[in-house]
Amino acid sequence: MKAIFDERQLRHDPERYFRRGAYIGHPEQPERAILIRNMLLRNGFAIEAPRDFGEAPIKAVHEAGYVDFWKDAWRRWRAEAGDQEPIPNCHPGRRPGRPSSSVFGQLGWYATDTSVPLREGTWDAVYWSAQTALETAARVKAGERAVYGLCRPPGHHALHDASNGFCVFNNAAIAAQSLRETFSRVAILDIDTHTGNGTLDIFYERGDVFVCSMHTDPDNYPTYYLGYEDERGEGAGAGATLNLCLAPGAGAEAILARFREGLAAIEAFGAEALVVSLGFDMAGDDPLSEVNMTGEGFATMAREIVALGLPTALIQEGGYLGPSLTDNAEIYLTATREALAAIPEEM
């Protein structure tokens, strides 16, 4: 199993995050990707760079103006605000509005929260994170059984036209849209501890992409506003969304029971290809976790996803700088590789 990664994804280097009324060190650090990259090399995974597929596949998922904003937002902010820290502080209300021509207004218009501090290298990082997802999908379309995209920054919170929760471009949605060029029915299985709210936003009214998000109950946990079990899709997408909520404190047995509900739903949907939004932040020692997944639990997930028999794009989401991050990534990806190797060759 190959891995895809581009070093330019390390250029987004946020310092602070405003969480529960206080600034903390930003959890989404380049070191996350460095640790996983180094683990891949130690374990003999081939790491290859993505090709440049351009902006069109990103704009197939995200509003064009939103994508264009990020290209020169840093330059515009510096021209207008000098050395002040670029964190959005003006956000639109719930009534329909319109984007401002000001970088200050646009930064808030295109951000739902303050979790993506704008940095000089933000555009490079999010662009090449999306290209990593596209290369991952391209390899799957070309016939590879499973490919791992080490996408960083993550993407599953990014909405059609707004950033959220450390995410600018929704890498899993971009990969799924690309897979739709080859496969008529695609499923996304989100096993990050947070709701894949951006992915829900993008596909909620579509019936060709099934979205299953398994996550900690959002009633008192980010992302708060989406991911409840009665949200099942609308219009053409009615029934093509499944939210599987976990109670705070849930252990591996309870998590795996819900996970298997998701696998059964994906099979019932008739998916021809799969995107996994792969988060390791369900681990009990992850700094953002409120559930208690184990390494063996991650290995079980890996084996059972392979057993679905679907061409699969693994897209990295969360998993922060807790003690077991590298171990869990190693356990999951090694279990995937071993399960793939055990599949008998076709006669």
C-alpha positions in Angstrom: 0.0 0.0 0.0 1.4 3.3 -1.1 1.2 6.6 0.9 1.0 10.1 -0.7 2.5 13.2 0.9 4.0 16.5 0.0 6.4 18.4 2.2 4.7 21.7 1.4 1.8 20.6 3.6 4.0 21.5 6.6 4.0 25.2 5.8 0.8 26.0 7.8 2.2 26.6 11.3 -0.6 28.0 13.6 0.5 29.1 17.0 -2.6 29.6 19.1 -6.2 28.3 19.3 -9.0 29.9 21.3 -10.8 27.0 23.0 -13.4 27.2 25.8 -12.6 30.7 26.6 -8.8 30.6 26.7 -5.9 30.5 24.3 -4.0 27.2 24.1 -1.2 26.0 21.9 -2.7 25.1 18.5 -3.2 21.3 18.4 -3.0 21.1 14.6 0.8 21.3 14.2 3.1 20.2 11.3 4.7 17.8 13.8 1.6 15.6 13.4 2.4 14.9 9.8 6.1 14.6 10.4 5.6 11.9 13.0 3.4 9.9 10.8 5.6 10.4 7.8 8.6 9.1 9.8 6.6 6.1 11.0 5.8 5.2 7.4 9.4 5.3 6.4 10.4 3.2 9.3 7.9 0.6 8.3 8.8 0.5 4.6 5.8 2.2 3.2 6.5 3.8 -0.1 5.8 7.6 0.1 5.2 9.3 -3.2 4.4 13.0 -4.0 1.2 14.1 -5.6 0.8 15.5 -9.0 -0.7 18.9 -9.4 -4.3 18.5 -10.5 -5.0 22.2 -10.4 -7.8 24.1 -8.7 -10.7 22.8 -10.8 -11.2 19.6 -8.7 -11.2 21.7 -5.5 -13.8 24.1 -7.0 -15.9 21.1 -7.9 -16.5 20.8 -4.1 -16.0 24.4 -2.8 -17.3 27.7 -3.9 -14.9 29.3 -6.4 -14.7 32.6 -4.5 -13.9 30.8 -1.3 -11.0 28.9 -3.0 -9.7 32.1 -4.6 -9.8 34.0 -1.3 -7.1 31.8 0.3 -4.6 32.2 -2.5 -3.6 35.8 -1.6 -5.3 36.3 1.8 -1.9 36.5 3.6 -0.6 39.2 1.3 -3.8 41.2 1.6 -3.9 40.9 5.4 -0.3 42.1 5.7 -1.0 45.0 3.4 -4.0 46.1 5.5 -3.1 45.1 9.0 0.7 44.8 9.2 1.9 42.4 11.8 -1.3 41.9 13.6 -2.3 38.2 14.1 -4.8 37.3 11.3 -7.7 35.7 13.2 -11.2 36.4 12.0 -13.4 38.4 14.4 -16.4 39.3 12.2 -18.8 36.6 11.1 -22.0 36.8 9.2 -25.3 36.3 11.0 -28.0 33.8 10.1 -29.8 36.1 7.7 -28.6 36.0 4.1 -25.8 38.5 3.5 -23.1 39.1 1.0 -19.3 39.0 1.1 -17.4 42.2 1.9 -14.6 43.5 -0.4 -12.4 43.9 2.7 -9.9 41.3 3.8 -11.2 41.7 7.3 -14.8 41.0 6.3 -13.8 38.2 3.9 -11.7 36.4 6.5 -14.8 36.2 8.7 -17.2 35.5 5.8 -15.1 32.5 4.8 -14.6 31.2 8.4 -17.1 29.8 10.8 -14.7 30.0 13.8 -11.1 31.1 14.8 -9.5 27.7 14.4 -7.6 28.4 11.2 -5.3 31.3 11.9 -4.0 32.6 8.6 -0.3 32.0 8.1 2.2 32.8 5.3 2.2 29.2 4.3 -1.5 28.4 4.7 -2.3 28.4 1.0 0.6 26.1 0.1 -0.3 23.7 2.8 -4.1 23.4 2.1 -3.6 23.3 -1.6 -1.1 20.4 -1.5 -3.2 18.7 1.1 -6.0 18.7 -1.4 -3.7 17.5 -4.2 -2.6 14.7 -1.9 -6.3 13.6 -1.6 -6.7 13.9 -5.4 -3.6 11.8 -6.0 -4.9 9.2 -3.6 -8.2 9.0 -5.4 -6.4 8.9 -8.8 -4.4 5.9 -7.7 -7.6 4.1 -6.6 -9.4 5.0 -9.9 -6.4 3.5 -11.7 -6.9 0.2 -9.9 -4.9 0.2 -6.7 -6.9 -1.5 -3.9 -6.1 1.0 -1.2 -4.0 4.1 -0.9 -3.2 6.3 2.1 -3.2 10.1 1.7 -1.3 11.8 4.5 -3.4 15.0 4.2 -2.4 17.8 6.5 -4.1 20.1 7.4 -7.1 17.9 7.8 -10.3 18.6 5.9 -13.6 17.1 7.1 -14.9 20.2 8.9 -14.5 22.4 5.9 -17.9 23.4 4.4 -18.7 24.2 0.8 -17.8 27.9 1.4 -16.2 28.2 4.9 -13.4 26.9 7.0 -14.1 25.2 10.3 -12.3 23.2 12.9 -8.7 23.4 11.6 -9.9 22.6 8.0 -9.9 24.8 4.8 -10.4 22.3 2.0 -12.4 19.2 2.5 -10.0 16.5 1.3 -12.3 13.6 1.8 -15.1 15.3 -0.2 -12.6 16.2 -2.9 -11.5 12.6 -3.1 -15.0 11.3 -3.2 -16.0 13.8 -6.0 -13.0 12.6 -7.9 -13.9 8.9 -7.4 -17.4 9.7 -8.8 -15.8 10.1 -12.2 -15.2 6.4 -12.2 -17.7 4.9 -9.6 -21.4 5.6 -9.6 -21.9 5.2 -5.9 -19.3 6.3 -3.4 -19.4 6.1 0.4 -17.5 8.2 3.0 -16.9 6.6 6.4 -15.7 9.2 8.9 -14.1 7.7 12.0 -12.7 10.8 13.4 -13.9 11.6 17.0 -15.5 14.9 15.7 -18.5 15.2 13.4 -17.6 15.3 9.7 -19.8 18.4 9.5 -18.2 19.8 6.4 -18.7 16.6 4.5 -22.3 16.5 5.6 -22.8 20.0 4.4 -21.3 19.2 1.0 -23.3 16.0 0.3 -26.4 16.4 2.3 -28.7 16.8 -0.7 -27.0 14.3 -2.9 -27.9 10.6 -3.3 -24.8 9.4 -5.1 -22.4 9.8 -2.1 -23.3 8.1 1.2 -21.9 9.9 4.2 -21.5 7.9 7.5 -20.0 9.9 10.4 -19.2 8.2 13.7 -18.4 10.7 16.4 -18.7 11.9 19.9 -22.3 13.2 20.6 -22.2 16.8 19.4 -24.7 18.1 22.0 -21.8 19.2 24.3 -18.8 18.6 22.1 -17.4 20.1 18.8 -18.8 20.5 16.3 -22.0 21.1 18.4 -24.4 22.1 15.6 -24.4 19.1 13.2 -24.1 15.4 13.5 -27.3 14.3 15.3 -28.8 11.0 14.5 -32.1 12.4 13.1 -30.1 14.2 10.3 -30.5 11.7 7.4 -30.1 13.9 4.3 -32.6 16.0 2.3 -34.1 16.0 -1.2 -32.2 13.6 -3.5 -29.9 12.9 -0.5 -32.7 11.7 1.8 -31.4 8.5 3.5 -27.8 9.0 2.3 -26.5 10.4 5.6 -25.9 8.4 8.7 -24.7 9.9 12.0 -23.6 7.4 14.7 -23.1 9.2 18.0 -20.9 8.0 20.8 -21.4 8.8 24.4 -18.5 10.5 26.2 -16.4 7.8 27.8 -17.3 5.1 25.3 -14.8 2.3 25.1 -13.6 0.2 22.2 -16.4 -2.3 22.4 -19.1 0.4 22.1 -17.2 2.2 19.4 -16.8 -1.0 17.3 -20.5 -1.8 17.7 -21.5 1.6 16.2 -18.7 1.2 13.6 -20.2 -2.0 12.4 -23.6 -0.3 12.0 -21.8 2.0 9.6 -20.3 -0.8 7.6 -23.6 -2.5 7.2 -25.2 0.7 6.0 -22.4 1.2 3.4 -23.0 -2.3 2.1 -26.8 -1.7 1.9 -26.1 1.5 0.0 -24.3 -0.5 -2.7 -21.1 1.5 -2.6 -18.6 0.8 -5.3 -15.7 2.7 -3.7 -14.9 4.1 -0.3 -13.3 7.1 1.2 -12.3 6.8 4.9 -11.9 10.0 6.8 -9.3 8.5 9.1 -8.9 10.1 12.5 -6.8 8.8 15.4 -8.2 11.3 17.8 -10.7 8.7 19.3 -7.7 7.4 21.3 -8.1 7.8 25.0 -4.9 9.8 25.4 -5.5 12.2 22.5 -5.7 15.7 23.9 -9.1 16.4 22.2 -10.7 13.0 22.9 -13.6 12.2 25.2 -13.8 8.5 24.1 -11.4 5.6 24.7 -10.4 3.8 21.5 -7.5 1.4 21.7 -4.8 0.3 19.4 -6.3 -3.1 18.9 -9.6 -1.4 18.2 -8.0 0.6 15.4 -6.5 -2.6 14.0 -10.0 -4.2 14.0 -11.4 -1.3 12.1 -8.7 -1.5 9.5 -9.2 -5.2 8.9 -13.0 -4.9 8.7 -12.8 -2.0 6.3 -10.5 -4.1 4.0 -13.0 -6.9 4.3 -15.7 -4.8 2.6 -13.8 -5.4 -0.6 -14.1 -1.8 -1.9 -11.4 0.3 -3.6 -10.5 2.6 -0.7 -8.9 6.0 -0.4 -7.7 6.6 3.2 -7.6 10.3 3.9 -5.9 11.5 7.1 -8.0 13.7 9.4 -7.5 14.2 13.1 -5.1 12.6 15.6 -3.2 15.2 17.7 0.0 15.2 19.7 -1.0 12.6 22.3 1.4 9.8 23.3 -0.2 7.1 21.1 -0.6 9.1 17.9 2.3 7.4 16.0 1.5 4.0 17.5 -2.1 4.1 16.4 -1.2 5.3 12.9 1.3 2.4 12.7 -1.2 -0.1 14.0 -3.9 0.9 11.7 -1.9 1.2 8.5 0.1 -1.9 9.2 -3.1 -3.9 9.8 -4.5 -2.5 6.5 -1.4 -3.6 4.6 -1.4 -7.1 6.2 -5.1 -7.5 5.4 -4.6 -6.5 1.8 -1.6 -8.9 1.5 -3.8 -11.7 2.7 -6.4 -11.3 -0.1 -5.9 -14.2 -2.5 -4.8 -13.1 -6.0 -7.5 -13.4 -8.6 -7.2 -16.5 -10.8 
